[in-house]
C-alpha cells in the first residue's frame, strides 16, 4: 500500500526520477483530471529503466508531455475502436434478428423451442 501523495509530491517524484516537466501547473492539472496511475503508470514503461540501485528512472530527455501524448493517443484510439465496434455489434444484431424473424416469425424469439440450448455443465462432465 502506497502512502498518500499530493499532486506536488507526485510532480516531485517524477522530477526526481528524471522526468522533464516544462509546465508544472499543466502537469498538475493533467494529474488532477486523469490521475497519476492512468497517465504515468499506464505508459511509463516505454520511457523507464532500472538503475544500479534498482530505482526506476526515466530515460534522459523524457518529458511529461511525451507520456501524456501517448496516453491521449491511446485514449483516442480506444474511442475510435469502441465507436466502430458498437456499429458492428448493431449491424450484426440487426442481421441476426432479421434472419431469425424470417425463419421463425417476428414474435417467436420469445419461444425457447426456437433455440438450441447446450448444457455446458453436462457436456463438460461427459469429456
C-alpha positions in Angstrom: 0.0 0.0 0.0 1.4 3.4 -1.0 1.2 6.5 1.1 -1.0 9.4 0.1 0.9 11.9 -2.2 -0.3 15.4 -3.1 -0.1 16.5 -6.7 3.0 18.5 -5.7 4.5 15.3 -4.2 3.7 13.4 -7.4 5.4 16.1 -9.5 8.5 16.0 -7.3 8.7 12.2 -7.5 8.6 12.4 -11.3 11.3 15.0 -11.4 13.5 13.1 -9.0 13.2 10.1 -11.4 14.4 12.3 -14.2 11.2 13.3 -16.0 11.3 16.7 -17.6 8.2 18.8 -16.7 8.2 22.0 -18.7 4.9 23.3 -17.3 4.3 22.2 -13.7 0.8 23.8 -13.5 -0.3 22.0 -16.6 1.1 18.7 -15.4 -0.7 19.0 -12.1 -3.9 19.8 -13.9 -3.5 16.7 -16.0 -2.8 14.5 -13.0 -5.9 16.0 -11.2 -8.1 15.2 -14.2 -6.7 11.9 -15.4 -4.8 10.7 -12.3 -1.3 9.5 -11.8 -2.0 5.9 -12.3 -3.7 6.3 -15.7 -1.2 8.7 -17.2 2.1 7.7 -15.6 1.9 4.1 -14.5 -0.1 3.2 -17.6 2.6 4.4 -20.1 5.9 4.9 -18.3 7.4 1.5 -19.1 8.4 2.7 -22.6 10.3 5.5 -21.0 11.8 3.9 -17.9 14.8 1.8 -16.9 16.0 0.5 -13.5 19.4 1.9 -12.3 22.1 0.0 -10.5 20.4 0.7 -7.1 17.1 -0.8 -8.5 15.5 2.6 -8.7 13.1 3.4 -11.5 14.4 6.2 -13.6 13.2 7.9 -16.8 15.4 7.8 -19.9 17.3 11.0 -20.2 15.3 13.6 -22.1 11.9 12.1 -21.5 9.2 14.7 -21.0 5.9 14.6 -19.2 4.3 15.8 -22.5 5.6 12.7 -24.3 4.0 10.4 -21.8 0.8 12.4 -21.8 0.7 12.4 -25.6 0.9 8.6 -25.6 -1.9 8.5 -23.1 -4.1 10.8 -25.2 -3.3 8.8 -28.4 -4.3 5.6 -26.7 -7.5 7.1 -25.3 -8.5 8.4 -28.8 -7.6 5.1 -30.4 -9.8 3.2 -27.9 -12.7 5.7 -28.6 -12.5 5.1 -32.3 -12.3 1.3 -31.9 -15.2 1.4 -29.4 -17.3 3.5 -31.8 -16.9 1.1 -34.7 -17.3 -1.9 -32.5 -20.7 -0.6 -31.4 -21.6 -0.1 -35.1 -20.6 -3.6 -36.0 -22.5 -5.0 -33.0 -25.6 -3.1 -34.0 -25.3 -4.4 -37.6 -24.8 -7.9 -36.5 -27.7 -7.8 -34.1 -29.9 -6.4 -36.9 -28.9 -9.1 -39.3 -29.4 -11.9 -36.8 -32.8 -10.5 -35.8 -33.8 -10.2 -39.5 -32.8 -13.8 -40.4 -34.3 -15.3 -37.2 -37.6 -13.4 -37.8 -37.6 -14.5 -41.4 -37.5 -18.2 -40.5 -39.3 -18.2 -37.1 -41.7 -15.3 -37.2 -41.5 -11.9 -35.7 -42.6 -12.8 -32.2 -41.1 -16.3 -32.0 -37.9 -15.0 -30.5 -39.6 -15.4 -27.1 -40.1 -19.2 -27.5 -37.5 -21.4 -26.0 -38.2 -24.1 -28.5 -36.7 -22.0 -31.3 -33.3 -22.1 -29.7 -30.8 -24.9 -29.2 -29.5 -24.9 -25.7 -26.3 -26.6 -24.7 -25.9 -27.7 -21.1 -22.3 -26.9 -20.7 -22.1 -28.5 -17.3 -23.3 -31.8 -18.5 -21.2 -31.6 -21.7 -18.1 -31.0 -19.7 -18.7 -33.9 -17.4 -19.0 -36.3 -20.4 -15.5 -35.5 -21.6 
